Amino acid sequence: MSALLLATTAIMPALAHAAAGAADGGSACRPAAFASGIAADVIDGRTFVLDDGRQVRLAGIESPTTPVASAQAKARLGALLAGKAVVLKGFASDRDRYGRLVAQVFLVGPASERWIQPELIASGDGRVAARVGDRACAAELLGCERRARQAMLGVWSDPYYGMRRAEDAAGLLTERGRFAIVEGAVLSVRESGGTIYVNFGKRWSEDFTVTVAKRNERALTAAGIETKSLAGRRVRVRGWIEERGGPWVEVTRPEQIELVERD
């Protein structure tokens, strides 16, 4: 057995315990329940079917897309859910474009509920998505992801899912259309019309840029992210890489930006 696998095996119980802690009564993540049922079949690493035919998409998580990691995430979700009673929490109106329910998913236990998302994140079988929908839930999931990344578990052992460097604009453009997590130092913050531009380089038409619509600024401020104070700070941004001259990510939710010095 390799040294890395030995280290990972030793770390997993601690991470599982941390994830379980996020699911018990001490968790600050307390969305409202809106449905329940029996998990009958798992489709992929974040999608399953209830026994009445309704499809459920796990909120706040991005599943792996490479074949081996994708199969592992599906197997992990199946081991956690198959044939078990679950409660769906969040908003009953949350559905994706395919009509699937989007929810935080909890296993029903005799004494407490067990939150599924942090277990998948903690084992490296997923990453925190750009939208979680609840600040307290997002904070706990980001903590699980940070520990899994530091331990190089699951997807974090594969460079394909690794942290991207903001200063590597050319490399980021090859990620166009993909979900990525980008880390770098903010050079400047500018405002024009209804948009705030968070610049990571001097050449706005070529370098990595993050945009925040003014209408979303209040939500970020309430979560402790002051966009105008980001200049000179090292941050981590998650979202879908697009191209506007240079690589670009649009931020609509506070969980998309982390101050690295908080790690």
QUITASUL-V941568 format. One record per run of one state. SS is the DSSP state (2 for helix, 1 for strand, 0 for the rest). FROM is the first residue (numbers start at 0). TO is the last residue. If there is no record, write none. Layout:
# QUITASUL-V941568
SS,FROM,TO ; SS,FROM,TO
This chain:
# QUITASUL-V941568
0,0,1 ; 2,2,22 ; 0,23,31 ; 1,32,43 ; 0,44,45 ; 1,46,49 ; 0,50,53 ; 1,54,57 ; 0,58,59 ; 1,60,61 ; 0,62,65 ; 2,66,80 ; 0,81,83 ; 1,84,88 ; 0,89,93 ; 1,94,94 ; 0,95,99 ; 1,100,107 ; 0,108,111 ; 1,112,114 ; 2,115,121 ; 0,122,125 ; 1,126,127 ; 0,128,133 ; 2,134,149 ; 0,150,152 ; 2,153,156 ; 0,157,157 ; 2,158,160 ; 0,161,162 ; 1,163,164 ; 0,165,167 ; 2,168,172 ; 0,173,177 ; 1,178,184 ; 0,185,186 ; 1,187,191 ; 0,192,193 ; 1,194,198 ; 0,199,207 ; 1,208,212 ; 2,213,221 ; 0,222,225 ; 2,226,228 ; 0,229,232 ; 1,233,239 ; 0,240,240 ; 1,241,242 ; 0,243,245 ; 1,246,250 ; 0,251,252 ; 2,253,255 ; 1,256,258 ; 2,259,261 ; 0,262,262
